[in-house]
Amino acid sequence: MKPRLSLSMIVKDEEGSLPICLESAGRVVDEIIIVDTGSTDSTKAVANRFGARLIDYKWRDNFSEARNVSLENCSGDWILVLDADEELVTETQERIRGVIESSSADGIEMIIRSEMPESDVVGLDEIRLLRLFRNRKEFRYSLPIHEQIRPAIEKFRGKIIDSDLVILHHGYARKMVQGKENRGERNLKILRKALLKSPNDPYLNYQLGVALMSTGDRVNAYTELRKVLNMDYSRLPTAILDRLFMRLSQLAVEMNDNNSAVQFAERSLQYNPTNTISKYVLAVGYLSSNRVADGYKILLKIQADHDTNVRLGNQLEHLIKACREVLGSADLA
């Protein structure tokens, strides 16, 4: 028999986003299990229209608890986890059933492709997260925010593989999240509460720094992210290590800490050589440290890549022109 696939979600006041999500996933799943944490808009009506099974749950500032309630009510052989501001791209809709039917894995990482705010250097950001896994009672989420299922699967020696299945995420392009809360302020509240219990958890401390960045508190964000370096951060996933050093490099440039900016950008690129933001920060760090020729080479590489995802525009051209003026024709040969 072909494996059954359950869609697992938690929602609150998502009447605007939920139809797109359920339209994309409803075509491929056998059941939809939605935990509602207190919607006051028409979210429940939207869910009912798509045939979802709704479960009311009192919100306790803990995403893992809510997600696990949804998992406990899933009856499929496999579980797909989505947020209301996400959707399965068309190609993934066409292929996901075939992937689970032929896979011997227990968990499958998917590409989360996030639309970024206009102020960001890149238009899209990609990270791999484990969103598709077998329905086993041992596989449950941990951490109150930025919750993860991977530790549970690894604990029980489950096999985890990568895939090129894509989830499109719209949420980062807006500041408000479920329940019309400010994303940064909500995350700070939950993270600080969690850190009282686990003050030396590198992942939680990393996420605290990210949340501070999102609220504009760059100085404290830099301080918090640097604290992670004094913890056992090596056990963090490669994708998180890439972003840890990328964000440290960005903040170091803003703090005029150019030597650190270069070191952090180089570390980020060790984990992800294609990280355009880290390449750009590395170039700026070189220029600020009077290593103009080194910075110029990186800027030319960014320009030559013709990456339509990069939003540097005139800024990139201006820096390249400035480098040429400083170096002169002899050094450009």
Residue, then its C-alpha position, 0 to 999 in steps of 0.5 A: m500500500k502507498p504511504r499516507l501523508s498527514l499535514s501538521m500545522i499550528v495557526k493563529d489568525e492566519e485567514g490571509s495566508l492559510p488559503i494559499c498554504l492549504e491550496s498547495a498542500g491539500r492536493v498531495v496530503d491525505e489529511i490536514i491536522i491543524v492546532d489553533t492557538g486562539s484565532t479570532d478571525s476566520t482562520k477556522a472557517v478557512a481550515n474547515r473549507f479545506g476539510a481540516r481536522l481542527i484542534d483548539y489549544k491554549w497557547r503557552d509560549n511554547f511552539s514545540e508543545a503545540r506542534n506535538v499536539s498536532l503530531e499526536n493526532c496525525s494518522g498518516d505514515w509520513i508527516l509534512v509540517l508547514d506554517a500558514d505563511e508557507e506553500l509547496v511549490t508546484e514541482t514539489q507538489e508533483r514529486i513529494r509523494g514519489v519521494i516518500e514512496s521510494s525513501s528508506a529514510d526516517g526524516i527528509e530535509m527540505i529547502i525553505r526558500s524565504e522571501m526577504p524584506e526589501s532592505d535585505v541584500v538578497g531577495l531570497d534566502e535558502i536553508r534546509l530544514l527537516r519538515l518531512f518525517r515518518n510518523r513515530k511516537e518517538f519523533r517529537y519537537s523540542l525547544p519552545i521556539h525555533e523548535q526542532i524535530r531532528p534531535a529526536i530522530e537522531k536520538f533514535r538513530g533515524k536516517i536523515i537525508d537531504s532533498d531538493l523539495v522546496i517550501l516557499h516561505h513568505g513570512y520574513a517579508r513582513k514584521m507581524v506574525q500569527g496573532k498580529e504580534n511583532r515577530g522580534e518582540r514575540n521571539l525575544k519574550i519566548l527566548r529569554k524565558a527559555l534561556l532562564k532554564s538553559p543559559n548556555d544553549p548555543y542555539l537559543n543564544y544564537q536565536l536571541g542574537v538574531a531576534l535582537m537584530s530584527t528589532g534593530d538592537r544591533v549592539n546587543a545583538y553583536t554582544e549576544l552572538r559573540k557569546v555563542l563563540n564561548m559555548d559548544y557551538s560546534r554541534l550546531p548544524t552547518a546551516i546555522l554555523d554559516r548564518l552565525f558567522m555571516r551575522l557576526s560579520q555584518l554586525a562587525v562591519e557596522m561596529n567598525d570592527n573590520n578585522s573581526a568582520v573579515q575573520f567572521a566572513e571567512r568562517s561563514l564561507q568555509y561552511n557555505p562558499t556560495n553565501t553572497i552576503s558573506k562574500y560582500v561583507l568580506a570585500v567591504g572588510y578588506l576595503s576598510s582594512n586597506r586591502v583594496a586589491d583583495g576586496y576588488k577581486i571579490l566584488l568583481k566575482i559577485q558582479a560576474d556571477h550575475d546573481t539576480n537574487v542580489r540587491l546591491g545594485n548601484q552600491l556594488e558598481h560604486l565600490i568597484k569604481a572606487c577600487r579602480e580609482v584607488l588601484g590604477s590601471a597598472d594594478l588592474a592588469 
